[in-house]
Amino acid sequence: IGLFFNNFLPANVGGDAVKIYDVTKIGNDPYRVFAVTLLDRVIGITALSVIALGSSFYVLFHGGMLNLGTYMLVFSIFIVPLVLLSSSKKVSKLVRKLFSLITIWGIGNRFDQIFDHLGEYKRLRSLLLKLSLLSLAVQALRITTHIFVAKSLNISIQPASYIYFFIFIPLLGLIMILPISINGLGVREGTGILLFSQIGFSNEQSLLMEFITYFVMVVVSLLGAGFFLTRNIGKGSKRVVEDTGEAEECEG
């Protein structure tokens, strides 16, 4: 469902919005749901950055490439703040203090509740590790999809060039987070042309590879549309009251 709604809003927030609405509707704390959704997004961004940064170091020690330093800086800009925020109590307290200064519409208090819930999940290290490994696998699958599409188009790829997919595709993913295009349309293709030209792809090959990969993603997301139209929110679901540990049946 999330993949389907990502097709219609910038920064891939469509799926997040529907997730928050659906889960909140069956009685869950909206701040807890928002915290879980934010954590899911953070884990995904971290997985992308880890894959790309690791691949960049590999390339660095095997000859390097043009603009590699810039790419590594971009990945570091994403991953370093996330690591500091999740591991340093001082940084976490500073961020909370800054948000507490925003008093309009009670934004500071709302974010304080969200940070409280995030703090609870930080203690579930085993679960976070499993989610991180799953996210790494999903992102790796996303990258290999591009490779299979390129091979299906009979694009010649040198054996030493495959590693660049593990740098370029995460970079595309991070750029698509920016709210500058509906589901990355145009941005994905234009950036793909600039990146893959560095390993010998023509403009036409890069454009076609990105378009077909996007088309595959849209086709897969149509399954989500079917689930959305046939879903019945609340039926058989449990309303979770996190503060008391009690649960009661939701009506619907």
Backbone as CSV, one residue per row, in Angstrom:
resi,resn,N_x,N_y,N_z,CA_x,CA_y,CA_z,C_x,C_y,C_z
1,ILE,0.835,-1.195,0.000,0.000,0.000,0.000,0.872,1.249,0.000
2,GLY,1.935,1.207,0.814,2.830,2.351,0.881,3.479,2.651,-0.449
3,LEU,3.929,1.596,-1.152,4.549,1.793,-2.460,3.588,2.459,-3.437
4,PHE,2.322,2.067,-3.384,1.330,2.628,-4.304,1.152,4.125,-4.059
5,PHE,0.985,4.526,-2.812,0.740,5.940,-2.520,1.998,6.794,-2.635
6,ASN,3.158,6.160,-2.641,4.386,6.918,-2.891,4.418,7.493,-4.299
7,ASN,3.587,6.940,-5.197,3.561,7.405,-6.582,2.945,8.785,-6.738
8,PHE,2.277,9.289,-5.694,1.472,10.495,-5.871,1.930,11.703,-5.066
9,LEU,2.932,11.547,-4.201,3.378,12.670,-3.381,4.897,12.791,-3.428
10,PRO,5.424,14.003,-3.221,6.880,14.188,-3.200,7.522,13.460,-2.026
11,ALA,8.826,13.197,-2.168,9.649,12.647,-1.079,9.177,11.282,-0.580
12,ASN,8.366,10.588,-1.384,7.879,9.253,-1.001,7.143,9.252,0.334
13,VAL,6.402,10.336,0.619,5.698,10.423,1.904,4.276,9.887,1.820
14,GLY,3.803,9.556,0.615,2.433,9.072,0.465,2.174,7.821,1.275
15,GLY,3.100,6.866,1.191,2.947,5.624,1.939,2.983,5.848,3.432
16,ASP,3.852,6.751,3.874,3.934,7.060,5.305,2.630,7.667,5.808
17,ALA,2.057,8.576,5.019,0.815,9.245,5.427,-0.326,8.243,5.587
18,VAL,-0.455,7.325,4.631,-1.518,6.318,4.694,-1.294,5.375,5.870
19,LYS,-0.032,5.009,6.099,0.292,4.124,7.225,-0.110,4.760,8.552
20,ILE,0.254,6.022,8.732,-0.076,6.720,9.975,-1.589,6.824,10.147
21,TYR,-2.291,7.155,9.067,-3.750,7.299,9.134,-4.416,5.977,9.495
22,ASP,-4.035,4.903,8.798,-4.673,3.604,9.016,-4.432,3.077,10.432
23,VAL,-3.172,3.118,10.870,-2.839,2.539,12.173,-3.417,3.382,13.306
24,THR,-3.456,4.698,13.120,-4.051,5.569,14.138,-5.553,5.364,14.222
25,LYS,-6.177,5.073,13.084,-7.631,4.938,13.027,-8.142,3.780,13.872
26,ILE,-7.328,2.737,14.067,-7.776,1.592,14.863,-7.467,1.774,16.348
27,GLY,-7.067,2.996,16.719,-6.977,3.312,18.134,-5.599,3.462,18.718
28,ASN,-4.556,3.424,17.902,-3.211,3.548,18.444,-2.817,5.012,18.636
29,ASP,-1.914,5.242,19.565,-1.402,6.575,19.862,-0.749,7.157,18.610
30,PRO,-1.233,8.295,18.094,-0.675,8.863,16.863,0.799,9.222,16.980
31,TYR,1.234,9.617,18.174,2.644,9.965,18.350,3.529,8.725,18.293
32,ARG,3.024,7.620,18.840,3.771,6.367,18.755,3.842,5.884,17.306
33,VAL,2.730,6.001,16.588,2.701,5.582,15.184,3.655,6.439,14.363
34,PHE,3.649,7.747,14.611,4.560,8.641,13.895,6.011,8.281,14.204
35,ALA,6.292,7.951,15.476,7.653,7.585,15.871,8.112,6.319,15.157
36,VAL,7.229,5.322,15.071,7.567,4.074,14.384,7.814,4.330,12.896
37,THR,6.965,5.164,12.292,7.121,5.493,10.877,8.428,6.234,10.635
38,LEU,8.750,7.164,11.528,10.008,7.901,11.421,11.196,6.965,11.578
39,LEU,11.093,6.035,12.523,12.167,5.065,12.739,12.368,4.198,11.504
40,ASP,11.272,3.793,10.880,11.338,2.999,9.656,12.069,3.767,8.558
41,ARG,11.746,5.059,8.422,12.409,5.888,7.410,13.900,6.054,7.728
42,VAL,14.228,6.250,8.995,15.623,6.427,9.404,16.438,5.163,9.141
43,ILE,15.851,4.000,9.442,16.552,2.737,9.195,16.819,2.562,7.704
44,GLY,15.844,2.916,6.865,16.026,2.812,5.423,17.124,3.723,4.912
45,ILE,17.139,4.978,5.385,18.172,5.931,4.972,19.549,5.458,5.429
46,THR,19.610,4.941,6.654,20.884,4.450,7.180,21.390,3.271,6.367
47,ALA,20.488,2.360,5.996,20.882,1.197,5.193,21.447,1.634,3.847
48,LEU,20.770,2.577,3.185,21.266,3.102,1.914,22.660,3.699,2.073
49,SER,22.835,4.493,3.121,24.107,5.184,3.335,25.227,4.202,3.660
50,VAL,24.914,3.175,4.450,25.924,2.176,4.810,26.389,1.414,3.576
51,ILE,25.440,0.976,2.744,25.793,0.258,1.513,26.671,1.130,0.623
52,ALA,26.250,2.374,0.430,26.969,3.270,-0.474,28.337,3.654,0.078
53,LEU,28.399,3.916,1.377,29.669,4.322,1.973,30.663,3.166,1.953
54,GLY,30.185,1.954,2.251,31.053,0.788,2.182,31.572,0.548,0.775
55,SER,30.692,0.692,-0.215,31.092,0.524,-1.618,32.067,1.614,-2.038
56,SER,31.859,2.826,-1.522,32.749,3.943,-1.855,34.159,3.699,-1.325
57,PHE,34.262,3.152,-0.114,35.579,2.839,0.437,36.268,1.757,-0.395
58,TYR,35.476,0.792,-0.863,36.044,-0.255,-1.719,36.631,0.364,-2.982
59,VAL,35.872,1.242,-3.617,36.348,1.901,-4.836,37.558,2.774,-4.533
60,LEU,37.531,3.450,-3.391,38.632,4.340,-3.005,39.947,3.587,-2.920
61,PHE,39.899,2.369,-2.383,41.119,1.582,-2.223,41.456,0.749,-3.464
62,HIS,40.643,0.902,-4.508,40.923,0.190,-5.758,40.951,1.159,-6.933
63,GLY,41.525,2.316,-6.708,41.735,3.239,-7.823,40.936,4.517,-7.763
64,GLY,39.770,4.488,-7.104,38.965,5.700,-6.987,38.257,6.064,-8.273
65,MET,37.521,7.171,-8.229,36.793,7.652,-9.398,36.505,9.138,-9.222
66,LEU,36.086,9.760,-10.299,35.754,11.177,-10.279,34.581,11.432,-9.329
67,ASN,34.694,12.465,-8.517,33.630,12.907,-7.595,33.372,11.935,-6.447
68,LEU,34.218,10.923,-6.253,33.975,9.949,-5.193,33.949,10.621,-3.821
69,GLY,34.863,11.576,-3.619,34.901,12.286,-2.348,33.600,13.013,-2.057
70,THR,33.006,13.597,-3.097,31.726,14.296,-2.939,30.628,13.325,-2.540
71,TYR,30.596,12.169,-3.193,29.576,11.168,-2.881,29.721,10.686,-1.439
72,MET,30.962,10.439,-1.015,31.196,9.965,0.345,30.767,11.022,1.366
73,LEU,30.978,12.292,1.018,30.555,13.376,1.906,29.036,13.396,2.043
74,VAL,28.330,13.192,0.919,26.863,13.177,0.943,26.353,12.060,1.845
75,PHE,26.908,10.859,1.681,26.467,9.729,2.505,26.779,9.977,3.982
76,SER,27.938,10.591,4.245,28.317,10.883,5.626,27.380,11.908,6.249
77,ILE,26.952,12.895,5.451,26.032,13.920,5.949,24.727,13.285,6.411
78,PHE,24.310,12.223,5.730,23.082,11.528,6.124,23.301,10.634,7.339
79,ILE,24.401,9.899,7.340,24.552,8.841,8.336,25.120,9.340,9.665
80,VAL,26.046,10.301,9.642,26.682,10.759,10.882,25.681,11.370,11.865
81,PRO,24.797,12.300,11.428,23.815,12.843,12.379,22.893,11.771,12.960
82,LEU,22.514,10.794,12.130,21.634,9.731,12.617,22.325,8.889,13.682
83,VAL,23.608,8.591,13.449,24.367,7.806,14.426,24.530,8.586,15.731
84,LEU,24.854,9.874,15.618,25.028,10.703,16.812,23.727,10.831,17.598
85,LEU,22.628,11.028,16.872,21.334,11.206,17.528,20.896,9.947,18.261
86,SER,21.234,8.787,17.684,20.792,7.521,18.276,21.737,6.998,19.354
87,SER,22.992,7.459,19.345,23.973,6.896,20.277,24.446,7.873,21.352
88,SER,24.275,9.171,21.115,24.762,10.165,22.067,23.604,10.807,22.830
89,LYS,23.609,10.660,24.163,22.560,11.268,24.981,22.640,12.789,24.938
90,LYS,23.864,13.325,24.846,24.038,14.774,24.806,23.421,15.366,23.547
91,VAL,23.666,14.712,22.409,23.102,15.191,21.145,21.588,15.077,21.172
92,SER,21.090,13.954,21.695,19.644,13.745,21.779,18.985,14.812,22.651
93,LYS,19.608,15.118,23.808,19.059,16.146,24.697,19.079,17.515,24.033
94,LEU,20.143,17.799,23.284,20.252,19.086,22.593,19.148,19.246,21.560
95,VAL,18.900,18.179,20.783,17.853,18.226,19.760,16.485,18.421,20.412
96,ARG,16.238,17.709,21.494,14.956,17.840,22.203,14.786,19.254,22.752
97,LYS,15.867,19.825,23.256,15.806,21.179,23.796,15.491,22.187,22.700
98,LEU,16.087,21.996,21.523,15.831,22.897,20.401,14.370,22.818,19.963
99,PHE,13.827,21.603,19.888,12.425,21.443,19.493,11.480,22.005,20.556
100,SER,11.897,21.953,21.823,11.032,22.460,22.896,10.829,23.967,22.806
101,LEU,11.707,24.643,22.075,11.590,26.091,21.910,10.472,26.469,20.947
102,ILE,9.998,25.486,20.169,8.920,25.748,19.207,7.590,25.564,19.931
103,THR,7.007,26.657,20.344,5.778,26.592,21.148,4.505,26.708,20.320
104,ILE,4.611,27.188,19.080,3.428,27.361,18.250,2.755,26.018,17.980
105,TRP,1.428,25.957,18.160,0.623,24.753,17.934,1.081,23.566,18.795
106,GLY,1.832,23.856,19.829,2.293,22.777,20.702,3.279,21.841,20.036
107,ILE,3.980,22.337,19.002,4.900,21.483,18.240,5.997,20.918,19.135
108,GLY,6.545,21.761,20.023,7.608,21.290,20.906,7.163,20.128,21.765
109,ASN,5.970,20.219,22.344,5.438,19.148,23.187,5.161,17.887,22.381
110,ARG,4.664,18.069,21.158,4.381,16.908,20.299,5.666,16.149,19.975
111,PHE,6.717,16.887,19.621,7.981,16.230,19.303,8.595,15.587,20.543
112,ASP,8.345,16.164,21.709,8.849,15.574,22.942,8.243,14.189,23.155
113,GLN,6.952,14.052,22.860,6.293,12.746,22.978,6.847,11.755,21.957
114,ILE,7.112,12.255,20.752,7.677,11.386,19.713,9.059,10.893,20.124
115,PHE,9.885,11.800,20.673,11.223,11.406,21.125,11.147,10.396,22.273
116,ASP,10.147,10.534,23.138,9.963,9.557,24.221,9.738,8.160,23.653
117,HIS,8.886,8.066,22.641,8.603,6.768,22.021,9.834,6.228,21.288
118,LEU,10.571,7.107,20.619,11.793,6.668,19.940,12.798,6.124,20.951
119,GLY,12.852,6.753,22.128,13.748,6.275,23.178,13.398,4.870,23.637
120,GLU,12.099,4.549,23.648,11.664,3.206,24.023,12.169,2.174,23.013
121,TYR,12.075,2.515,21.729,12.481,1.562,20.696,13.995,1.407,20.621
122,LYS,14.737,2.447,21.034,16.199,2.357,21.024,16.697,1.243,21.931
123,ARG,15.910,0.920,22.954,16.326,-0.129,23.893,16.076,-1.534,23.345
124,LEU,15.297,-1.633,22.279,15.000,-2.942,21.675,16.069,-3.265,20.633
125,ARG,17.281,-3.492,21.100,18.422,-3.622,20.193,18.311,-4.827,19.266
126,SER,17.810,-5.930,19.792,17.674,-7.134,18.974,16.710,-6.897,17.810
127,LEU,15.583,-6.254,18.108,14.603,-5.948,17.069,15.174,-4.973,16.051
128,LEU,15.867,-3.946,16.523,16.448,-2.952,15.617,17.496,-3.585,14.709
129,LEU,18.259,-4.535,15.257,19.261,-5.227,14.446,18.594,-6.021,13.331
130,LYS,17.520,-6.738,13.669,16.800,-7.519,12.664,16.201,-6.609,11.587
131,LEU,15.626,-5.487,12.011,15.044,-4.541,11.056,16.116,-3.941,10.157
132,SER,17.283,-3.676,10.727,18.381,-3.105,9.945,18.879,-4.091,8.894
133,LEU,19.008,-5.356,9.281,19.443,-6.384,8.331,18.413,-6.568,7.223
134,LEU,17.128,-6.536,7.597,16.067,-6.642,6.599,16.109,-5.456,5.647
135,SER,16.340,-4.271,6.183,16.413,-3.078,5.347,17.594,-3.147,4.388
136,LEU,18.726,-3.642,4.866,19.890,-3.817,3.991,19.567,-4.767,2.847
137,ALA,18.847,-5.853,3.151,18.472,-6.823,2.118,17.532,-6.198,1.094
138,VAL,16.559,-5.412,1.569,15.603,-4.759,0.666,16.322,-3.773,-0.250
139,GLN,17.233,-2.987,0.317,17.957,-2.005,-0.492,18.882,-2.698,-1.498
140,ALA,19.495,-3.809,-1.082,20.340,-4.569,-2.007,19.512,-5.124,-3.162
141,LEU,18.281,-5.561,-2.863,17.378,-6.051,-3.906,17.020,-4.930,-4.879
142,ARG,16.809,-3.747,-4.344,16.512,-2.583,-5.178,17.661,-2.302,-6.144
143,ILE,18.891,-2.438,-5.657,20.067,-2.187,-6.492,20.221,-3.264,-7.554
144,THR,20.051,-4.527,-7.153,20.200,-5.614,-8.123,19.105,-5.574,-9.188
145,THR,17.950,-5.004,-8.863,16.899,-4.831,-9.874,17.405,-3.951,-11.007
146,HIS,18.114,-2.883,-10.658,18.700,-2.017,-11.686,19.702,-2.788,-12.549
147,ILE,20.496,-3.638,-11.900,21.486,-4.416,-12.650,20.801,-5.363,-13.625
148,PHE,19.751,-6.050,-13.177,19.025,-6.975,-14.051,18.367,-6.237,-15.214
149,VAL,17.827,-5.059,-14.940,17.212,-4.270,-16.013,18.270,-3.864,-17.028
150,ALA,19.429,-3.426,-16.546,20.514,-3.034,-17.447,20.963,-4.213,-18.311
151,LYS,21.070,-5.392,-17.705,21.470,-6.581,-18.464,20.405,-6.969,-19.476
152,SER,19.132,-6.807,-19.115,18.048,-7.147,-20.044,18.034,-6.221,-21.254
153,LEU,18.595,-5.025,-21.088,18.684,-4.065,-22.193,19.973,-4.251,-22.991
154,ASN,20.723,-5.297,-22.657,21.994,-5.598,-23.323,23.001,-4.459,-23.204
155,ILE,22.958,-3.769,-22.068,23.944,-2.725,-21.809,25.232,-3.392,-21.340
156,SER,26.319,-3.062,-21.998,27.604,-3.658,-21.648,28.115,-3.067,-20.332
157,ILE,28.351,-3.943,-19.356,28.839,-3.504,-18.047,30.138,-4.245,-17.742
158,GLN,31.193,-3.504,-17.536,32.461,-4.115,-17.171,32.356,-4.716,-15.767
159,PRO,32.992,-5.870,-15.538,32.908,-6.504,-14.208,33.250,-5.553,-13.062
160,ALA,34.235,-4.687,-13.286,34.653,-3.760,-12.227,33.648,-2.638,-12.002
161,SER,32.659,-2.521,-12.899,31.705,-1.407,-12.812,30.459,-1.742,-11.998
162,TYR,30.258,-3.019,-11.688,29.049,-3.385,-10.936,29.005,-2.703,-9.566
163,ILE,30.181,-2.519,-8.963,30.230,-1.915,-7.633,29.651,-0.507,-7.637
164,TYR,29.714,0.161,-8.797,29.216,1.538,-8.864,27.695,1.607,-8.732
165,PHE,27.011,0.531,-9.080,25.566,0.495,-8.854,25.258,0.656,-7.363
166,PHE,26.151,0.118,-6.513,25.938,0.176,-5.067,26.323,1.535,-4.479
167,ILE,26.791,2.431,-5.336,27.028,3.823,-4.953,25.970,4.722,-5.565
168,PHE,25.711,4.518,-6.862,24.814,5.416,-7.592,23.351,5.252,-7.186
169,ILE,22.886,4.009,-7.039,21.465,3.799,-6.718,21.113,4.328,-5.323
170,PRO,21.937,4.081,-4.294,21.647,4.726,-3.010,21.646,6.250,-3.098
171,LEU,22.563,6.803,-3.907,22.592,8.258,-4.074,21.295,8.749,-4.704
172,LEU,20.800,8.015,-5.698,19.503,8.350,-6.298,18.393,8.272,-5.256
173,GLY,18.440,7.228,-4.420,17.418,7.063,-3.387,17.407,8.215,-2.399
174,LEU,18.589,8.685,-2.017,18.676,9.795,-1.075,18.192,11.096,-1.703
175,ILE,18.512,11.300,-2.974,18.060,12.507,-3.671,16.542,12.519,-3.786
176,MET,15.947,11.344,-3.994,14.491,11.255,-4.141,13.753,11.544,-2.840
177,ILE,14.480,11.555,-1.714,13.859,11.916,-0.445,13.500,13.400,-0.426
178,LEU,14.251,14.188,-1.186,14.004,15.630,-1.223,12.650,15.910,-1.874
179,PRO,11.856,16.816,-1.308,10.502,17.103,-1.836,10.525,18.023,-3.046
180,ILE,11.154,17.566,-4.125,11.281,18.409,-5.313,10.622,17.782,-6.537
181,SER,10.053,16.602,-6.382,9.445,15.932,-7.529,8.469,14.871,-7.031
182,ILE,7.423,14.612,-7.810,6.473,13.553,-7.471,7.133,12.198,-7.694
183,ASN,7.415,11.501,-6.601,8.048,10.178,-6.646,9.355,10.178,-7.441
184,GLY,10.036,11.325,-7.466,11.342,11.389,-8.116,11.313,11.479,-9.621
185,LEU,10.125,11.641,-10.216,10.032,11.707,-11.676,10.864,12.870,-12.212
186,GLY,11.666,12.591,-13.208,12.523,13.608,-13.795,13.848,13.704,-13.070
187,VAL,13.789,13.824,-11.759,15.013,13.903,-10.957,15.781,12.589,-11.048
188,ARG,15.058,11.474,-10.938,15.670,10.149,-11.006,16.383,9.964,-12.346
189,GLU,15.688,10.285,-13.422,16.242,10.056,-14.753,17.415,10.991,-15.041
190,GLY,17.254,12.277,-14.691,18.323,13.240,-14.952,19.583,12.936,-14.160
191,THR,19.409,12.613,-12.885,20.563,12.288,-12.048,21.197,10.976,-12.489
192,GLY,20.357,10.022,-12.894,20.877,8.746,-13.378,21.767,8.914,-14.595
193,ILE,21.373,9.810,-15.490,22.183,10.076,-16.684,23.553,10.622,-16.286
194,LEU,23.571,11.567,-15.345,24.835,12.166,-14.901,25.736,11.136,-14.224
195,LEU,25.154,10.283,-13.404,25.955,9.321,-12.653,26.484,8.196,-13.530
196,PHE,25.595,7.567,-14.291,26.007,6.380,-15.041,26.839,6.707,-16.275
197,SER,26.870,7.977,-16.673,27.772,8.367,-17.764,29.227,8.176,-17.332
198,GLN,29.473,8.147,-16.015,30.836,7.980,-15.506,31.360,6.561,-15.685
199,ILE,30.460,5.609,-15.943,30.923,4.238,-16.190,30.577,3.796,-17.613
200,GLY,30.400,4.778,-18.501,30.278,4.473,-19.921,28.883,4.314,-20.468
201,PHE,27.839,4.548,-19.668,26.473,4.457,-20.177,26.173,5.691,-21.031
202,SER,25.477,5.472,-22.139,25.008,6.611,-22.929,23.797,7.226,-22.232
203,ASN,23.441,8.442,-22.636,22.262,9.092,-22.054,21.010,8.254,-22.256
204,GLU,20.891,7.676,-23.458,19.711,6.872,-23.778,19.649,5.614,-22.912
205,GLN,20.793,4.965,-22.711,20.825,3.750,-21.896,20.444,4.038,-20.441
206,SER,21.000,5.111,-19.893,20.686,5.477,-18.505,19.219,5.827,-18.349
207,LEU,18.701,6.613,-19.298,17.299,7.032,-19.241,16.372,5.826,-19.323
208,LEU,16.668,4.909,-20.254,15.822,3.733,-20.446,15.878,2.817,-19.228
209,MET,17.068,2.637,-18.666,17.206,1.786,-17.481,16.395,2.341,-16.314
210,GLU,16.497,3.634,-16.070,15.760,4.243,-14.963,14.255,4.202,-15.200
211,PHE,13.838,4.431,-16.444,12.406,4.431,-16.742,11.814,3.041,-16.557
212,ILE,12.499,2.010,-17.060,11.974,0.647,-16.947,11.959,0.206,-15.482
213,THR,13.002,0.554,-14.740,13.027,0.219,-13.313,11.865,0.883,-12.589
214,TYR,11.597,2.138,-12.937,10.464,2.853,-12.337,9.149,2.184,-12.726
215,PHE,9.041,1.754,-13.981,7.828,1.087,-14.450,7.597,-0.213,-13.680
216,VAL,8.666,-0.973,-13.446,8.564,-2.209,-12.661,8.052,-1.896,-11.258
217,MET,8.571,-0.823,-10.666,8.148,-0.426,-9.323,6.663,-0.057,-9.298
218,VAL,6.205,0.658,-10.326,4.793,1.051,-10.397,3.902,-0.177,-10.526
219,VAL,4.308,-1.130,-11.376,3.526,-2.355,-11.563,3.412,-3.115,-10.239
220,VAL,4.530,-3.240,-9.528,4.511,-3.927,-8.231,3.613,-3.186,-7.244
221,SER,3.646,-1.848,-7.296,2.853,-1.052,-6.352,1.355,-1.190,-6.592
222,LEU,0.959,-1.637,-7.785,-0.467,-1.831,-8.061,-1.070,-2.906,-7.164
223,LEU,-0.235,-3.833,-6.699,-0.710,-4.815,-5.717,-1.181,-4.096,-4.453
224,GLY,-0.454,-3.036,-4.101,-0.840,-2.249,-2.941,-2.177,-1.575,-3.131
225,ALA,-2.465,-1.153,-4.369,-3.764,-0.540,-4.652,-4.884,-1.540,-4.409
226,GLY,-4.648,-2.794,-4.803,-5.648,-3.834,-4.575,-5.882,-4.080,-3.097
227,PHE,-4.783,-4.144,-2.324,-4.913,-4.328,-0.873,-5.655,-3.153,-0.243
228,PHE,-5.374,-1.946,-0.734,-6.002,-0.751,-0.167,-7.509,-0.760,-0.401
229,LEU,-7.914,-1.138,-1.603,-9.337,-1.121,-1.947,-10.122,-2.213,-1.230
230,THR,-9.453,-3.297,-0.865,-10.158,-4.424,-0.242,-9.937,-4.508,1.260
231,ARG,-9.137,-3.586,1.812,-8.825,-3.664,3.236,-10.045,-3.303,4.070
232,ASN,-10.057,-3.774,5.292,-11.136,-3.455,6.236,-10.490,-3.086,7.561
233,ILE,-10.206,-1.803,7.722,-9.486,-1.345,8.906,-10.288,-1.617,10.166
234,GLY,-9.648,-2.219,11.127,-10.278,-2.405,12.430,-10.864,-3.782,12.636
235,LYS,-11.264,-4.471,11.582,-11.885,-5.778,11.739,-10.851,-6.798,12.202
236,GLY,-11.144,-7.382,13.363,-10.230,-8.383,13.902,-8.963,-7.789,14.477
237,SER,-8.865,-6.459,14.511,-7.664,-5.817,15.016,-7.784,-5.578,16.505
238,LYS,-6.655,-5.356,17.128,-6.613,-5.050,18.552,-6.250,-3.589,18.741
239,ARG,-6.962,-2.965,19.668,-6.585,-1.612,20.050,-5.578,-1.730,21.176
240,VAL,-4.384,-1.254,20.905,-3.302,-1.414,21.865,-3.209,-0.174,22.739
241,VAL,-3.335,-0.376,24.037,-3.173,0.716,24.988,-1.798,0.545,25.613
242,GLU,-0.795,1.229,25.039,0.590,0.987,25.398,0.888,1.348,26.852
243,ASP,0.236,2.384,27.386,0.586,2.858,28.724,0.183,1.872,29.810
244,THR,-0.853,1.094,29.593,-1.347,0.187,30.630,-1.083,-1.267,30.309
245,GLY,-0.716,-1.543,29.044,-0.469,-2.914,28.642,-1.726,-3.678,28.354
246,GLU,-2.894,-2.985,28.401,-4.162,-3.651,28.139,-4.466,-3.609,26.645
247,ALA,-5.348,-4.507,26.203,-5.777,-4.499,24.804,-7.245,-4.835,24.757
248,GLU,-7.954,-4.175,23.847,-9.377,-4.449,23.713,-9.738,-4.495,22.247
249,GLU,-10.804,-5.222,21.939,-11.201,-5.366,20.546,-11.695,-4.030,19.998
250,CYS,-11.279,-3.757,18.761,-11.801,-2.574,18.079,-13.104,-2.945,17.402
251,GLU,-14.035,-2.051,17.408,-15.276,-2.285,16.695,-15.089,-1.902,15.240
252,GLY,-15.799,-2.503,14.381,-15.670,-2.162,12.970,-15.746,-3.385,12.148
